[in-house]
Amino acid sequence: MVNATTPANTTASQASISESNRSRILQHLYHHGVSSRAQIAKALELTPAAITKITARLIEAGVIKETGDIEGSKNRRSIGLKLDTSHFRVIGVKFARSLVQIGVFDLAGNRLSLDNLPTVSNDTVWDTIATIHTKVNDLLANDKRIMAVGMAVPGPYLRGIGRIAVVSSMQEWRKVNFLREFADAFRVPVFLEQDARAGALAEYLFDPDIAANNLAYYLVGEGVGLGAIDNGHLINGALGAATEIGHVSIDVNGRPCDCGNVGCLERYCSASAIHELVNATDGLIPGSADMSHAEACRALFALCDAGDATANHLLRQVARFVGYGCVTIFNAFNPSHIVLGDIVSEAGAPLLNEVRRVVDERVISELNDSTTITLSGLSTDAAVAGAAAVAITQFLEHPSVFFDVT
């Protein structure tokens, strides 16, 4: 059946096209820097008249600005346009079971501040939520350049409902409805995303060494997750719970998991699983039971660097499980680049080398040969930078949400 075109439909379609063109211009300036109107028109295959009209509105709204003369084609001088990434700011909030961080970033992903909240226990989840409200409101009151808040939450995150489906060992988080709690809580828009997908966005936007449109960010922290970008688009799933590699079973008779499955990957190589291993190894790290998961992991990695044989044996054991997860990523998603990030990636080269050995043993050679595996090169944890990237992506894709540009 063919639907009749109505004036309302036509207006909506024109508005959608206009927003798409505004977004394309902003993304061009974001990724390519100062450009003339003629260069943008050529790159985006839009008419010079359309570019002039759209950029005039963006300049009037204060989104972009003119920079003065630049050299154009045939040595002609042109006026440059610039998106000043240092002028606008976003807040990124990372939730990771016992660890919550709040950072302020510019649009280029440069960290301007980072606040680590007190270690969260199952009994202090709601106190932490109250603290986040207070700290974010304080940041917004003190900096009018902040235009959005991005939040990265553990998966499986049910995006339409606003709730985490399962959080191993920290069940109180399941009672938090993040949409109800934060969507309309502040003077600026709030955007939520699963933590590993947020990490993938951070790698995609901020790491100059990554140029892949098919990227997997393999988060190995207090939980284990995956953010996959396929041909430039995040893989979400029907409920937003796709790519939950931490709950893929690697042992059908293995350790029970709070999700109801057994042998889940995160029961063997997450920071919490490593902490359990350390606590069970008598005398390896005195006082480890009183440490946070991150502190126990870092103490283990320090022993490895010092050449401790027992510590290195444990790390190799964990790294092989991380490698088994990589094999699943190869076979399920076929990315061109896999980035290992979060707490466990701090083990560095020994972890990466063992992961590569597992991959060499178990992955189809053609896939192996065409895929790069690296440790995250971001100076800030990709999940908290990714929370910022979630907000920045929304700014680039939907500028009319933030400015009057119509």
C-alpha positions in Angstrom: 0.0 0.0 0.0 1.3 3.5 -0.9 0.8 6.1 1.8 -0.4 9.5 0.5 2.1 12.4 1.2 0.6 15.1 3.4 2.0 18.5 4.2 2.8 17.3 7.7 4.8 14.4 6.3 6.6 16.6 3.9 7.6 19.1 6.6 8.8 16.3 8.9 10.8 14.8 6.0 12.4 18.2 5.2 13.3 18.7 8.9 14.9 15.3 9.0 17.0 16.0 5.9 18.0 19.4 7.3 19.1 17.8 10.6 21.0 15.1 8.7 22.9 17.7 6.7 23.7 19.8 9.8 25.0 16.6 11.4 27.1 15.7 8.4 28.7 19.2 8.4 29.5 19.0 12.2 31.0 15.5 11.8 33.1 16.6 8.9 34.5 19.5 10.9 35.0 17.3 14.0 37.0 14.7 12.1 38.8 16.9 9.5 39.3 20.2 11.3 39.2 23.6 9.7 37.5 23.5 6.3 36.2 26.0 3.8 32.6 25.9 2.7 33.7 24.8 -0.8 35.7 21.9 0.8 32.7 20.8 2.8 30.3 21.0 -0.2 32.7 18.8 -2.2 33.2 16.3 0.6 29.5 15.9 1.4 28.3 16.3 -2.2 26.0 19.1 -1.2 25.4 22.4 -3.2 27.4 25.4 -2.2 24.1 27.3 -1.6 23.0 24.6 0.9 26.3 24.7 2.7 26.2 28.5 3.0 22.6 28.4 4.4 23.2 25.7 6.9 26.6 27.0 8.1 25.1 30.5 8.5 22.5 29.1 11.0 25.2 27.1 12.8 27.4 30.2 13.1 24.4 32.3 14.4 23.7 29.7 17.0 27.3 29.7 18.2 28.0 26.0 17.2 30.8 26.8 14.7 32.8 29.9 13.9 34.8 31.4 11.1 38.6 31.3 11.4 39.9 33.6 8.8 41.5 32.9 5.4 42.8 29.4 4.5 44.3 28.3 1.2 41.7 26.6 -1.1 41.9 25.0 -4.4 44.0 26.6 -7.2 45.7 28.8 -4.5 42.4 30.7 -3.9 41.9 32.1 -0.4 38.7 31.0 1.4 37.2 31.6 4.8 37.7 28.6 7.1 35.0 27.1 9.4 35.8 25.4 12.7 34.0 23.4 15.4 35.9 24.5 18.6 36.1 21.2 20.5 37.6 23.0 23.5 34.7 25.4 23.9 31.9 22.9 24.7 32.1 20.3 27.5 30.3 17.2 28.6 30.1 15.1 31.8 30.8 11.4 31.7 29.6 9.1 34.4 30.8 5.5 34.6 29.0 2.9 36.7 31.0 -0.4 37.3 29.5 -2.2 40.3 31.9 -1.0 43.1 33.5 1.8 41.1 31.8 5.0 40.0 33.7 7.8 38.3 32.5 11.3 37.1 34.6 13.1 34.6 34.4 16.4 32.6 35.6 16.3 29.0 35.9 18.6 26.0 34.5 17.5 22.7 37.9 16.0 21.6 37.8 13.6 24.6 40.4 15.5 26.6 39.8 14.9 30.3 39.5 18.1 32.3 38.6 16.5 35.7 38.0 13.1 37.1 36.3 12.3 40.5 36.5 8.7 41.8 33.5 8.2 44.2 34.0 6.1 47.4 34.0 2.4 46.7 30.4 1.2 46.4 29.0 -1.8 48.2 25.6 -3.4 47.8 24.4 -1.5 50.9 25.6 1.9 49.6 24.2 1.9 46.0 21.4 4.5 46.8 23.8 6.7 48.7 26.0 6.7 45.6 23.0 7.7 43.4 22.3 10.6 45.7 26.0 11.6 45.5 25.9 11.6 41.7 22.9 13.9 41.7 24.7 16.4 44.0 28.1 16.3 42.2 26.6 16.6 38.7 24.4 19.5 39.7 27.5 21.2 41.2 29.5 20.7 38.0 26.6 22.1 35.9 26.2 25.1 38.2 29.9 26.0 38.0 30.4 25.5 34.2 27.8 26.8 31.8 29.8 25.3 28.9 28.7 21.8 29.9 25.9 20.9 27.4 25.2 17.2 28.1 25.7 14.2 30.5 26.6 10.8 29.2 26.3 7.7 31.4 27.9 4.3 30.9 26.2 1.4 32.8 27.0 -2.3 33.1 25.2 -4.6 30.7 23.0 -6.3 30.0 21.3 -2.9 30.0 17.6 -2.9 28.9 17.6 0.5 27.2 13.8 0.8 26.8 13.2 0.1 30.5 16.3 1.8 31.9 17.4 -1.1 34.1 20.3 -3.5 34.3 19.1 -7.1 33.8 21.8 -8.7 36.0 24.8 -7.4 38.0 26.9 -10.2 39.3 27.5 -9.9 43.1 25.9 -6.4 43.3 22.2 -7.1 43.0 21.0 -3.7 44.4 22.0 -2.1 41.1 19.2 -4.0 39.5 16.7 -1.9 41.5 17.9 1.3 40.0 16.0 2.6 37.0 18.5 4.9 35.4 16.0 6.5 33.0 13.7 7.4 35.8 16.5 8.5 38.1 18.5 10.6 35.6 16.7 11.3 32.3 15.2 14.6 33.5 17.3 15.3 36.5 19.6 18.1 35.2 19.4 21.2 33.2 21.1 19.5 30.2 20.1 16.3 28.3 21.2 12.9 29.7 22.1 10.0 27.5 22.7 6.4 28.7 24.6 3.5 27.1 25.9 0.1 28.0 29.5 0.5 29.2 31.3 -1.6 26.6 29.4 0.1 23.8 30.3 3.4 25.3 33.9 2.2 25.3 33.7 1.3 21.7 32.5 4.9 20.9 35.4 6.3 22.8 37.9 4.3 20.9 36.2 5.2 17.6 36.1 8.9 18.4 39.2 9.6 20.4 42.0 7.2 19.5 43.9 8.5 16.5 45.5 5.1 15.9 42.1 3.5 15.2 40.5 3.9 11.8 38.3 0.9 11.7 34.6 0.9 10.9 34.4 -2.6 12.2 35.6 -2.4 15.8 35.2 -4.4 19.0 35.9 -3.0 22.4 36.4 -5.9 24.8 35.8 -4.6 28.3 37.5 -6.8 30.9 36.9 -5.0 34.2 34.6 -5.8 37.2 32.4 -7.4 34.6 33.2 -8.5 31.1 31.4 -6.9 28.1 31.7 -6.1 24.5 30.9 -3.1 22.3 30.8 -3.9 18.6 30.7 -1.4 15.8 29.7 -3.0 12.5 30.2 -0.8 9.4 30.1 2.3 11.5 27.0 1.4 13.5 26.8 0.1 17.1 25.2 -3.4 17.5 22.4 -3.0 20.1 19.9 -5.9 19.8 16.1 -5.8 20.3 16.3 -4.8 24.0 19.8 -3.2 23.9 21.3 -6.4 25.4 23.3 -7.6 22.4 27.0 -8.5 22.5 27.0 -9.6 26.2 30.0 -11.8 25.8 30.6 -11.9 29.6 27.6 -14.2 29.8 28.6 -16.6 27.0 29.4 -19.9 28.6 32.9 -21.3 28.1 32.3 -24.4 30.3 28.9 -26.0 30.2 29.7 -27.6 33.6 31.4 -24.6 35.0 31.0 -22.1 37.7 27.4 -20.8 38.4 26.6 -17.2 37.4 24.0 -14.8 38.8 22.5 -14.6 35.3 21.3 -18.2 35.6 23.9 -19.7 33.3 27.0 -21.7 34.2 30.5 -21.3 33.0 30.0 -17.6 32.0 33.2 -16.0 30.7 33.2 -13.2 33.4 33.3 -15.8 36.1 36.9 -16.7 35.0 38.6 -13.5 33.9 36.9 -10.4 35.3 38.5 -8.3 38.0 36.2 -9.8 40.6 37.2 -13.3 39.4 40.9 -12.4 39.7 40.2 -11.1 43.2 38.7 -14.4 44.1 41.8 -16.2 42.7 44.2 -13.9 44.7 42.2 -14.4 47.9 42.3 -18.2 47.4 46.1 -18.2 47.0 47.5 -18.2 50.5 50.1 -15.6 51.2 50.3 -14.2 47.6 49.0 -10.7 48.5 48.6 -10.0 52.2 45.4 -8.1 53.0 43.9 -8.8 49.6 40.5 -9.6 51.1 40.2 -6.0 52.3 41.2 -4.5 48.9 38.8 -3.4 46.1 38.8 -5.6 42.9 40.9 -3.0 41.1 43.5 -2.8 44.0 43.8 -6.6 44.1 44.3 -6.8 40.3 47.0 -4.0 40.3 48.8 -5.7 43.2 48.9 -8.9 41.2 50.1 -7.2 38.1 52.9 -5.5 40.2 54.0 -8.9 41.4 54.0 -10.2 37.8 56.3 -7.3 36.8 58.6 -8.2 39.7 58.9 -11.7 38.4 56.8 -13.6 40.9 56.2 -17.1 39.5 52.9 -17.7 41.2 51.5 -14.4 40.2 52.6 -14.9 36.6 51.0 -18.4 36.6 47.7 -16.8 37.7 47.9 -14.1 35.1 48.5 -16.6 32.3 45.5 -18.6 33.4 43.3 -15.5 33.4 44.8 -14.3 30.0 43.9 -17.6 28.4 40.3 -17.1 29.4 40.4 -13.6 28.0 41.7 -15.2 24.8 38.8 -17.6 24.7 36.5 -14.6 24.7 38.5 -13.1 21.8 38.0 -16.3 19.8 34.2 -15.8 20.2 34.5 -12.2 19.1 36.4 -13.3 16.0 33.8 -15.9 15.0 30.6 -14.0 16.0 31.5 -10.4 14.8 34.6 -10.6 12.5 35.9 -7.1 13.5 39.0 -5.7 11.9 40.3 -4.4 15.2 39.8 -5.7 18.8 40.7 -3.4 21.7 41.2 -4.8 25.2 40.3 -2.3 27.9 39.4 -1.6 31.5 41.1 -2.9 34.7 42.4 -6.3 33.5 44.0 -4.7 30.4 46.4 -2.9 32.8 48.3 -6.3 33.0 49.9 -5.1 29.7 52.1 -7.1 27.3 52.0 -10.4 29.2 48.2 -10.4 29.0 48.2 -9.4 25.3 50.8 -12.0 24.4 48.9 -14.9 26.0 45.7 -13.7 24.3 47.4 -13.7 21.0 48.8 -17.2 21.6 45.2 -18.5 22.2 44.0 -16.7 19.1 46.8 -18.2 17.0 45.8 -21.7 18.2 42.1 -21.4 17.7 41.1 -18.8 15.1 40.7 -19.4 11.4 43.8 -18.1 9.8 42.1 -15.7 7.3 40.3 -14.0 10.2 43.4 -13.9 12.4 45.5 -12.4 9.6 43.0 -9.6 9.0 42.4 -8.6 12.6 44.5 -6.4 14.9 44.4 -6.9 18.7 45.7 -4.1 20.9 45.4 -2.7 24.4 43.4 0.5 24.8 45.6 3.5 24.1 43.3 6.0 25.7 44.8 7.9 28.6 41.5 7.7 30.5 39.5 4.5 31.1 37.5 4.0 27.9 34.3 3.4 29.7 34.3 6.8 31.5 35.6 8.5 28.3 33.0 6.5 26.5 30.2 8.0 28.7 31.4 11.3 27.4 31.6 9.9 23.9 27.9 8.9 24.2 27.0 12.6 24.8 29.4 13.9 22.1 27.9 11.5 19.5 24.4 12.8 20.3 25.7 16.4 19.9 27.2 15.6 16.5 24.2 13.6 15.3 21.3 15.8 16.7 22.6 19.4 17.0 19.0 20.8 17.1 18.6 19.1 20.5 21.3 21.4 21.9 20.9 24.6 19.8 18.2 26.6 18.0 19.5 26.0 14.4 16.2 25.6 12.6 
